[in-house]
């Protein structure tokens, strides 16, 4: 009985830890996508500025 309780507790802790990791990973993926978009926009602006200078 005690062993089952310990295993259940360990399982819940592992699931909780995994869910937390997954949430942080998703946040990092979203941030990377946003930053990539910002870089693309910056490159477009650089090209536009250079074209206007020419």
C-alpha positions in Angstrom: 0.0 0.0 0.0 2.7 2.4 1.0 4.7 1.5 -2.1 1.7 2.2 -4.3 1.2 5.6 -2.7 4.9 6.4 -3.2 4.7 5.4 -6.8 1.6 7.4 -7.4 3.2 10.5 -5.8 6.3 10.1 -7.9 4.2 9.7 -11.0 2.2 12.8 -10.2 5.4 14.7 -9.6 6.9 13.5 -12.9 3.8 14.4 -14.8 3.7 17.9 -13.3 7.4 18.4 -14.0 6.9 17.3 -17.6 3.9 19.6 -18.1 5.9 22.5 -16.7 8.8 21.7 -19.1 6.3 21.5 -22.0 4.8 24.8 -21.1 8.3 26.5 -20.9 9.3 24.8 -24.2 6.2 26.1 -25.9 6.9 29.6 -24.6 10.4 29.4 -25.9 9.2 28.3 -29.4 6.7 31.1 -29.5 9.4 33.6 -28.5 11.7 32.3 -31.2 9.0 32.6 -33.8 8.4 36.2 -32.7 12.1 37.0 -32.9 12.5 35.4 -36.3 9.6 37.5 -37.5 11.3 40.6 -36.1 14.5 39.7 -37.9 12.7 39.3 -41.1 11.0 42.6 -40.7 14.3 44.3 -39.9 15.9 42.8 -43.1 13.0 44.1 -45.2 13.5 47.6 -43.6 17.2 47.5 -44.3 16.6 46.7 -48.0 14.0 49.5 -48.2 16.4 52.0 -46.6 19.2 51.0 -49.0 16.9 51.3 -52.0 15.8 54.8 -50.9 19.5 55.8 -50.5 20.3 54.6 -54.0 
